[in-house]
Amino acid sequence: PLGDTSELTDQQTVRLAGVITEIRRNVTKKGKAMATITIEDFTGAGEVLVFSDVIDKAGSKLHKEAKLVVNARVTVREDEDPKFVAQDIFTIDEAKAEYARSVVVSVPVNSLTDETMTALEDIFMKHSGNVPIYFKVLQDGQERVVQARRFRLRTSAEVLKQFDQMFGDSDVKVEWR
């Protein structure tokens, strides 16, 4: 939480999530682009320095009101609030995919048609990886959780979007690590 940064130590790596409320673009002494963004969560705000290597990767994500997840290194100076130096920047959807620990798909038993199962198998085969997949099957008011034994996923924003199109956003949960 950005509202409580008192325990942070110099050079520690942290993950921040919030909304950009301010962005100032500059040029370094070497003529490279850099930006200073203010990111806020529900508890407070923090200042994040974004150097050219991260700007090159993050590009269009850096705008006011953007909801982002930032991996950052902490810099602490005496009598100042900690500052953060961005190492990676993700949209919320990208972060869900990047940090997925598992994917849980809630499925009413009557929606498990041959067509649905074939479409799921297609997704699993095209995006094979190491993230376990669980199905929460709902039948007659009872809930059963079953792990897919044959498949694991390489999650991405594209994969999560495909699940959302098949089952709806509320039926696919991603657990983060």
QUIPEKA-V638959 format. One record per backbone hydrogen bond with DSSP energy under -1.0 kcal/mol. NH is the residue of the N-H (numbers start at 1). CO is the residue of the C=O. E is the energy in kcal/mol with one decimal. If there is no record, write none. Layout:
nh:NH co:CO e:E
nh:NH co:CO e:E
This chain:
nh:4 co:1 e:-1.4
nh:8 co:5 e:-1.3
nh:11 co:74 e:-3.0
nh:12 co:9 e:-1.9
nh:14 co:72 e:-2.9
nh:16 co:70 e:-3.0
nh:18 co:68 e:-2.3
nh:19 co:40 e:-2.6
nh:20 co:66 e:-2.3
nh:21 co:38 e:-2.7
nh:22 co:38 e:-1.2
nh:24 co:36 e:-2.5
nh:26 co:34 e:-3.0
nh:28 co:32 e:-3.4
nh:31 co:28 e:-2.1
nh:34 co:26 e:-2.1
nh:35 co:50 e:-2.4
nh:36 co:24 e:-2.6
nh:37 co:48 e:-2.9
nh:38 co:22 e:-2.5
nh:39 co:46 e:-2.6
nh:40 co:19 e:-2.5
nh:41 co:44 e:-2.3
nh:46 co:39 e:-2.2
nh:48 co:37 e:-3.2
nh:49 co:84 e:-3.4
nh:50 co:35 e:-3.3
nh:55 co:51 e:-2.4
nh:56 co:52 e:-2.8
nh:58 co:54 e:-3.2
nh:59 co:55 e:-3.2
nh:61 co:58 e:-2.7
nh:62 co:59 e:-1.6
nh:63 co:61 e:-1.4
nh:65 co:20 e:-3.2
nh:66 co:63 e:-1.9
nh:68 co:18 e:-2.7
nh:69 co:90 e:-2.7
nh:70 co:16 e:-3.0
nh:71 co:88 e:-2.2
nh:72 co:14 e:-2.8
nh:73 co:85 e:-2.4
nh:74 co:12 e:-2.9
nh:75 co:83 e:-2.9
nh:80 co:77 e:-1.7
nh:83 co:75 e:-2.7
nh:84 co:47 e:-2.1
nh:85 co:73 e:-2.6
nh:86 co:49 e:-2.7
nh:87 co:71 e:-3.5
nh:88 co:71 e:-1.5
nh:90 co:69 e:-2.8
nh:95 co:91 e:-2.5
nh:96 co:92 e:-2.4
nh:97 co:93 e:-1.8
nh:98 co:94 e:-2.9
nh:99 co:95 e:-2.7
nh:101 co:175 e:-4.5
nh:102 co:175 e:-1.3
nh:103 co:132 e:-2.1
nh:104 co:173 e:-3.1
nh:105 co:134 e:-2.9
nh:106 co:171 e:-3.3
nh:107 co:136 e:-3.0
nh:109 co:138 e:-2.5
nh:111 co:108 e:-2.4
nh:112 co:109 e:-1.4
nh:113 co:111 e:-1.9
nh:117 co:113 e:-2.6
nh:118 co:114 e:-2.4
nh:119 co:115 e:-2.3
nh:120 co:116 e:-2.5
nh:121 co:117 e:-2.5
nh:122 co:118 e:-2.1
nh:123 co:119 e:-2.0
nh:124 co:120 e:-2.8
nh:125 co:121 e:-2.4
nh:126 co:122 e:-2.2
nh:127 co:123 e:-1.8
nh:129 co:152 e:-1.4
nh:131 co:153 e:-2.8
nh:134 co:103 e:-3.0
nh:135 co:146 e:-3.4
nh:136 co:105 e:-2.9
nh:137 co:144 e:-3.0
nh:138 co:107 e:-2.2
nh:139 co:142 e:-2.5
nh:142 co:139 e:-2.2
nh:144 co:137 e:-2.3
nh:146 co:135 e:-3.0
nh:148 co:133 e:-2.7
nh:153 co:131 e:-2.9
nh:154 co:127 e:-3.0
nh:160 co:156 e:-2.2
nh:161 co:157 e:-2.0
nh:162 co:158 e:-2.0
nh:163 co:159 e:-2.1
nh:164 co:160 e:-2.4
nh:165 co:161 e:-2.2
nh:166 co:162 e:-1.7
nh:167 co:163 e:-3.2
nh:168 co:164 e:-2.1
nh:171 co:168 e:-1.4
nh:172 co:169 e:-1.1
nh:173 co:104 e:-3.0
nh:175 co:102 e:-2.3
nh:177 co:99 e:-2.2
